[in-house]
């Protein structure tokens, strides 16, 4: 399950050591972690252990609970909107595979650092016959160039670290041993930014994306 720690003025949100899917309980833990970050603002690094950063939505649960799937999806979209507009600097340290909502989670951070030698960054929706919807699509299109968004969204391509860097999906790559420190360095110098001002800037920048993420249906 996700855990949040604070060291040397930075938060580290550890997503877990398995597939780190967006289970209902997992989402609740991440929501609680963000409450802590907002209450005592400091830059945030998000990372996981092992093979996965996050393998995305809990599709098995959604199939087993069809009457609750809409509320679940709305909660996930609200979580992404919250990451997108957090009043602190954020960086995703993509330690392994980031698929679907896992890639969307990384995308919702200000910056992304990906392991250079392992893992794929992928939006597989076209291959699993799951359209993005306005909210998810708007998030991707707000963060990446039109060419990168088209290629990533319409092909389901799996980008390794260096390919993701070339495409502009991530901002840097690092070896496994250097990943966390590289991510830390990306935001360590931004701890003095006023949270109220930074939050307002992000809310303005991403107002349309947030509106679409919070749409129901």
TARA-V819692 format. One record per residue. RES is the residue in one small letter. PSI is psi in degrees with one decimal (999 if undefined). NEAR is the number of other ideal C-beta (glycine too) atoms within 10 Angstrom. D_CENTER is the distance of its C-alpha to the mean C-alpha in Angstrom with 1 decimal. Layout:
res=RES psi=PSI near=NEAR d_center=D_CENTER
res=RES psi=PSI near=NEAR d_center=D_CENTER
This chain:
res=x psi=154.5 near=14 d_center=16.1
res=x psi=145.1 near=19 d_center=13.6
res=x psi=149.5 near=11 d_center=15.6
res=x psi=129.8 near=18 d_center=15.4
res=x psi=160.0 near=10 d_center=18.0
res=x psi=129.3 near=13 d_center=19.3
res=x psi=131.8 near=9 d_center=21.3
res=x psi=39.9 near=8 d_center=22.9
res=x psi=10.4 near=10 d_center=21.3
res=x psi=143.0 near=20 d_center=17.6
res=x psi=144.6 near=22 d_center=15.3
res=x psi=116.6 near=18 d_center=13.7
res=x psi=112.2 near=23 d_center=11.4
res=x psi=118.0 near=18 d_center=12.3
res=x psi=-19.3 near=26 d_center=10.7
res=x psi=-174.3 near=19 d_center=14.0
res=x psi=12.5 near=12 d_center=16.2
res=x psi=-140.3 near=15 d_center=16.4
res=x psi=-15.4 near=22 d_center=14.3
res=x psi=43.9 near=27 d_center=12.0
res=x psi=159.3 near=22 d_center=12.2
res=x psi=65.2 near=27 d_center=11.4
res=x psi=162.7 near=17 d_center=15.1
res=x psi=-44.3 near=13 d_center=16.6
res=x psi=-40.4 near=11 d_center=17.3
res=x psi=-46.2 near=19 d_center=13.9
res=x psi=-41.0 near=18 d_center=12.4
res=x psi=-39.8 near=14 d_center=15.4
res=x psi=-39.7 near=16 d_center=14.9
res=x psi=-40.9 near=22 d_center=11.4
res=x psi=-42.9 near=14 d_center=13.1
res=x psi=-38.4 near=11 d_center=15.9
res=x psi=-41.5 near=20 d_center=14.1
res=x psi=-31.9 near=18 d_center=12.9
res=x psi=-42.1 near=12 d_center=16.5
res=x psi=-43.3 near=14 d_center=17.7
res=x psi=-42.0 near=21 d_center=15.7
res=x psi=-37.2 near=14 d_center=17.0
res=x psi=-30.8 near=7 d_center=20.5
res=x psi=78.3 near=11 d_center=20.8
res=x psi=138.0 near=20 d_center=18.5
res=x psi=154.2 near=18 d_center=17.5
res=x psi=151.0 near=25 d_center=14.8
res=x psi=129.9 near=25 d_center=11.8
res=x psi=129.3 near=27 d_center=10.7
res=x psi=130.0 near=28 d_center=8.2
res=x psi=168.7 near=21 d_center=9.9
res=x psi=-176.8 near=25 d_center=11.8
res=x psi=155.6 near=14 d_center=15.2
res=x psi=-147.7 near=14 d_center=17.0
res=x psi=-26.2 near=15 d_center=16.3
res=x psi=140.3 near=23 d_center=12.8
res=x psi=-58.4 near=32 d_center=9.3
res=x psi=137.0 near=28 d_center=8.8
res=x psi=12.3 near=21 d_center=11.3
res=x psi=-152.3 near=27 d_center=9.9
res=x psi=153.1 near=21 d_center=12.3
res=x psi=78.8 near=22 d_center=15.5
res=x psi=-35.2 near=16 d_center=17.7
res=x psi=-42.9 near=10 d_center=20.8
res=x psi=-39.9 near=15 d_center=20.6
res=x psi=-41.6 near=15 d_center=20.2
res=x psi=-35.4 near=9 d_center=23.3
res=x psi=-16.9 near=10 d_center=25.2
res=x psi=62.8 near=13 d_center=24.5
res=x psi=-30.1 near=8 d_center=24.8
res=x psi=-18.4 near=6 d_center=26.0
res=x psi=-3.5 near=13 d_center=23.0
res=x psi=-38.1 near=16 d_center=20.4
res=x psi=-44.4 near=12 d_center=20.3
res=x psi=-38.8 near=12 d_center=19.7
res=x psi=-47.6 near=18 d_center=16.9
res=x psi=-40.0 near=19 d_center=15.1
res=x psi=-38.2 near=16 d_center=15.8
res=x psi=-40.0 near=15 d_center=14.3
res=x psi=-44.9 near=21 d_center=10.9
res=x psi=-38.6 near=23 d_center=11.0
res=x psi=-36.6 near=15 d_center=12.3
res=x psi=-42.6 near=21 d_center=9.5
res=x psi=-40.9 near=20 d_center=7.0
res=x psi=-35.5 near=20 d_center=10.0
res=x psi=-44.0 near=18 d_center=10.4
res=x psi=-43.0 near=22 d_center=7.4
res=x psi=-32.7 near=23 d_center=8.5
res=x psi=16.8 near=20 d_center=12.0
res=x psi=141.8 near=21 d_center=12.1
res=x psi=30.4 near=19 d_center=15.4
res=x psi=161.5 near=23 d_center=14.5
res=x psi=137.7 near=22 d_center=13.2
res=x psi=146.5 near=25 d_center=9.7
res=x psi=134.1 near=27 d_center=8.8
res=x psi=124.6 near=32 d_center=6.6
res=x psi=96.5 near=28 d_center=9.6
res=x psi=97.1 near=34 d_center=9.2
res=x psi=-15.4 near=25 d_center=12.4
res=x psi=-152.3 near=22 d_center=12.9
res=x psi=133.6 near=23 d_center=12.2
res=x psi=107.9 near=32 d_center=8.9
res=x psi=142.0 near=25 d_center=10.4
res=x psi=-122.0 near=22 d_center=10.0
res=x psi=-23.3 near=25 d_center=7.6
res=x psi=-42.2 near=28 d_center=6.1
res=x psi=-35.8 near=29 d_center=5.9
res=x psi=-38.0 near=28 d_center=5.0
res=x psi=-46.6 near=24 d_center=1.7
res=x psi=-40.7 near=26 d_center=2.6
res=x psi=-33.5 near=25 d_center=4.8
res=x psi=-12.3 near=25 d_center=4.7
res=x psi=162.1 near=25 d_center=5.6
res=x psi=-40.8 near=21 d_center=9.2
res=x psi=162.4 near=17 d_center=9.6
res=x psi=130.6 near=29 d_center=8.7
res=x psi=129.0 near=30 d_center=11.5
res=x psi=143.4 near=33 d_center=12.2
res=x psi=133.6 near=23 d_center=15.1
res=x psi=-21.4 near=19 d_center=18.0
res=x psi=5.5 near=12 d_center=19.9
res=x psi=142.7 near=16 d_center=17.8
res=x psi=154.9 near=23 d_center=15.1
res=x psi=143.5 near=20 d_center=14.0
res=x psi=118.6 near=27 d_center=11.2
res=x psi=137.5 near=22 d_center=12.3
res=x psi=96.3 near=30 d_center=12.3
res=x psi=10.0 near=16 d_center=15.4
res=x psi=-38.3 near=20 d_center=16.2
res=x psi=-28.6 near=15 d_center=19.4
res=x psi=-22.9 near=11 d_center=20.7
res=x psi=9.6 near=11 d_center=20.0
res=x psi=47.1 near=6 d_center=21.5
res=x psi=93.2 near=14 d_center=18.7
res=x psi=151.9 near=9 d_center=18.5
res=x psi=-40.2 near=17 d_center=15.4
res=x psi=163.7 near=15 d_center=17.0
res=x psi=-40.6 near=16 d_center=17.1
res=x psi=-53.7 near=22 d_center=13.9
res=x psi=-43.2 near=26 d_center=11.5
res=x psi=-41.1 near=17 d_center=13.8
res=x psi=-36.6 near=19 d_center=14.1
res=x psi=-48.3 near=25 d_center=10.5
res=x psi=-45.5 near=20 d_center=10.8
res=x psi=-24.8 near=16 d_center=14.3
res=x psi=-24.6 near=17 d_center=13.6
res=x psi=-23.8 near=21 d_center=11.6
res=x psi=162.0 near=18 d_center=13.8
res=x psi=157.0 near=11 d_center=17.6
res=x psi=-40.9 near=8 d_center=19.4
res=x psi=-45.5 near=10 d_center=20.5
res=x psi=-42.9 near=18 d_center=17.2
res=x psi=-44.7 near=20 d_center=15.7
res=x psi=-48.4 near=13 d_center=18.9
res=x psi=-45.8 near=16 d_center=19.0
res=x psi=-39.3 near=23 d_center=15.6
res=x psi=-33.6 near=18 d_center=15.9
res=x psi=-10.8 near=11 d_center=19.6
res=x psi=-21.3 near=13 d_center=20.2
res=x psi=20.4 near=14 d_center=17.5
res=x psi=141.8 near=18 d_center=18.0
res=x psi=113.4 near=15 d_center=16.6
res=x psi=119.6 near=23 d_center=15.8
res=x psi=174.1 near=17 d_center=16.7
res=x psi=-51.0 near=24 d_center=15.8
res=x psi=-37.1 near=13 d_center=18.7
res=x psi=-39.6 near=16 d_center=18.5
res=x psi=-36.7 near=28 d_center=14.8
res=x psi=-45.6 near=19 d_center=16.2
res=x psi=-38.9 near=13 d_center=19.2
res=x psi=-15.1 near=18 d_center=17.4
res=x psi=11.7 near=15 d_center=15.3
res=x psi=-30.4 near=27 d_center=11.9
res=x psi=162.7 near=25 d_center=11.5
res=x psi=-15.7 near=17 d_center=13.7
res=x psi=161.6 near=18 d_center=15.4
res=x psi=160.6 near=22 d_center=16.2
res=x psi=160.0 near=21 d_center=18.0
res=x psi=165.9 near=12 d_center=19.9
res=x psi=-44.9 near=13 d_center=18.8
res=x psi=-24.8 near=9 d_center=21.1
res=x psi=-3.2 near=14 d_center=19.9
res=x psi=-51.2 near=22 d_center=16.1
res=x psi=-44.3 near=16 d_center=15.6
res=x psi=-34.3 near=14 d_center=18.3
res=x psi=-41.0 near=19 d_center=17.2
res=x psi=-44.2 near=31 d_center=13.8
res=x psi=-45.2 near=19 d_center=16.0
res=x psi=-28.6 near=15 d_center=18.4
res=x psi=-31.3 near=23 d_center=15.9
res=x psi=-5.9 near=22 d_center=15.7
res=x psi=-35.1 near=16 d_center=18.9
res=x psi=4.9 near=10 d_center=21.1
res=x psi=13.4 near=16 d_center=19.3
res=x psi=-19.6 near=14 d_center=20.1
res=x psi=3.3 near=7 d_center=23.1
res=x psi=135.8 near=17 d_center=21.4
res=x psi=120.8 near=11 d_center=22.6
res=x psi=-40.4 near=15 d_center=19.9
res=x psi=-44.4 near=10 d_center=21.7
res=x psi=-45.8 near=10 d_center=22.1
res=x psi=-42.8 near=18 d_center=18.5
res=x psi=-39.9 near=17 d_center=17.2
res=x psi=-40.4 near=13 d_center=19.9
res=x psi=-47.1 near=14 d_center=19.0
res=x psi=-39.7 near=18 d_center=15.4
res=x psi=-36.6 near=14 d_center=16.8
res=x psi=-45.5 near=9 d_center=19.4
res=x psi=-39.8 near=13 d_center=17.2
res=x psi=24.2 near=20 d_center=14.9
res=x psi=-44.3 near=11 d_center=17.6
res=x psi=-39.3 near=11 d_center=18.0
res=x psi=-45.2 near=24 d_center=14.4
res=x psi=-44.0 near=23 d_center=14.4
res=x psi=-42.9 near=13 d_center=17.8
res=x psi=-34.8 near=19 d_center=16.8
res=x psi=-33.0 near=25 d_center=13.8
res=x psi=-0.7 near=12 d_center=16.4
res=x psi=144.7 near=13 d_center=19.1
res=x psi=146.2 near=8 d_center=20.6
res=x psi=999 near=7 d_center=21.7
